[in-house]
């Protein structure tokens, strides 16, 4: 019995040592940055970013949890001023202005507390083009040793968050408003439906343009086959920003006995399931805010996604009939076990 126990302990020890050696070979350093061009003078853009009091409006995190507690010290615009947040979904931490060069760059330090403690350097760069400004938002740092294996995943998540934030910053500066409102409905029963759809594979970075073309084909198909489409949807079979390719299906609900001779489309059935439902009001450009909220909710409540079923977007509002993007309603469903 002692021999068996010693063998087990030795094996565990070797696994731990092997794991530490593997972690030591990984590079935990990262430098992720995203840019966007805003049609406004640099002074306008800079004044918005340097003022922590505006961050609650265009923050890619606060938009998914507006009820999170926020504390801003002093004016929120000067060196040494801080922005502290604490919420159920967004965790907690603080960010501090470390140096400010008017209309050129901002250096900040971000200190995460929850879900785990870490510290990174955040930087903003502003490139003046006269009537427009290119803004770059970046973060550089190093993952804690035991979390080095998550470096690439974190880089992808930060990149997505920064892209979402920059899109909202652009709308806020250019339009004075952001067509994005997220409501987490929680766990619901998704009922089974029959559908006809087109399955598409495309590079992740081209999904926006790809879906526009697919919807055009879907509209033409529905007109040709006399299908009365009330709501369209997209099933995301494969969508991972760490991978180069996305596979999705876009379609409409039909009767179970529906048949088509158009080989570009296929029929199928979405099975009934439990799912997290998120309702989004706003421009499709900001749909990432709703997806982020859904997965944060999933993680916070320790729910497990049903990987045998694909997450979906259901477009309740017809953009051809409603021109106000703030009134576009989309429902997102993430199947769970």
Buried (B, 14 or more C-beta within 10 A) or exposed (E): EEEEEEEEEEEEEEEEEEEEEEBEEBEBEBEBBBBBEBEBBBEEBBBBBBBBEBBBBBBBBBBBBEEBEBEBBEEBBEEEBBBBBBBBBBBBBBBBBBEBEEBEBBBBBBBBBEEEEBEBBBBBBBEBEEEBBBBBBBBEBBBEEEBBEBBBBBBBBBBBBBBBBBBBBBBBBBEEEBBBBBEBBEEEEBEEBBBBBBBBEBEBEEBEEBBEEBBEBBBEBBEEBEBEBEBBBBBBBEBEBEEEEBBBBBBBBBEEEBEBEEEEBBBBEBEEBBBBBBBBBBBBBBBBBBBBBBBBBBEBEEBEBBEEBBBBBBBBBEBEEEEEBEEBBBBBBBBBE
